[in-house]
Amino acid sequence: MAANILKKLVSYLRHEFLKKRKSADPVRWGIIGLGYMAETFSTVIDGNKYGKVSAVASRSISKAKAFAAKHGHCKAYGSYEAMVNDENLQLDIIYIATPVKCHYENIKLCLSAGKNVLCEKPITFDAEQLEELRTLAKNNNCFLMEGMWMKCLPTFQKALEWIRNNKIGKIELVKADFYKRESIDPDITIFNEKEGGGVLRDFGVYAIAFVTHFLNGKPEKMSFLVRKSQYGIDADWQITASGNGRNAVVNLSSNFGSSSKAAVIGNDGMIEWDTQFNRTNRVCLYDKSGRLLEEFKAVYWYDGFEYEVAEVQECIKCHKLESQKVSLESSMETIRFIDRLMNSL
């Protein structure tokens, strides 16, 4: 307990120090949608030397002003359109943290105004929307990225390094389990169909992004079992897929509080992501007999979100239109996988 208190104190002091020690030319962020994720993400930017929250927008000006007061007293707007279209406001990128059903319109608004965009996952409701936005971003010379922060983490990058170095041989199986014990409440987004709710499009997107990354292409075969909640929303999934000589298994549940691990298994070894795999700071390499060969741990000051912020800011500084770590094609593969499942219901 004393160690946790000390860690929190060190984290707080570090955060306060970095807030005051900003670069002379920081990446200027605008924030759209001021809920929990926006607060989390803005706090990360506050603690980043090379980033600054410059403006925030909500449908409520009072909410925007209250949010802005906590983040450097930046400029507050009572509508998304007012912030995006303010010709006197200089922004390098806009972070979108609205409900999934709003992503398409919010991203389109920003890209149409020539603004770079980072949008929370899943980036759009379906592949058709993403294809249109990808074309719009390209035509307007804008950066566009999905907030799949899992792929920016050092643990994920270390695993990719092991695979590139042939540490596990030929990949044969990819596994991802994600379990949460959720309260069934139709007023919560995950259980509200009008909000684009459902396990698959909520935390399930991490598991789908994980397996599509390592399946290396569109699955040739796919099967699933699904259970819907009393409100008609998908609550449990067991999914299998195969393609390019690789197999994948995904288990998702909002009713089962088990371990949420993931693994990539090859003919010469395996890599295991500790629970909760999408945010873990520990990944392990094993040989084919199950003997631990290497353990990699990373330090997270902001639950790992700092690596996503750093990746985006590096892309903006280098005038890139896409991130190599979270490419639009990888996001498209994830959305197509989800579309295929949902269209089969």
Secondary structure, 3 states (H helix, E strand, C coil): CHHHHHHHHHHHHHHHHHHHCCCCCCEEEEEECCCHHHHHHHHHHHCCCCEEEEEEECCCHHHHHHHHHCCCCCEEECCHHHHHCCCCCCCCEEEECCCHHHHHHHHHHHHHCCCCEEECCCCCCCHHHHHHHHHHHHHCCCCEEECCHHHHCHHHHHHHHHHHCCCCCCEEEEEEEEECECCCCCCCHHHCHHHCCCCCCCCHHHHHHHHHHHHCCCCCEEEEEEEECCCCCEEEEEEEEEECCEEEEEEEECECCCCCCEEEEECCEEEEECCCCCCCCEEEEEECCCCEEEEEECCCCCCCHHHHHHHHHHHHHCCCCCCCCCCHHHHHHHHHHHHHHHCCC
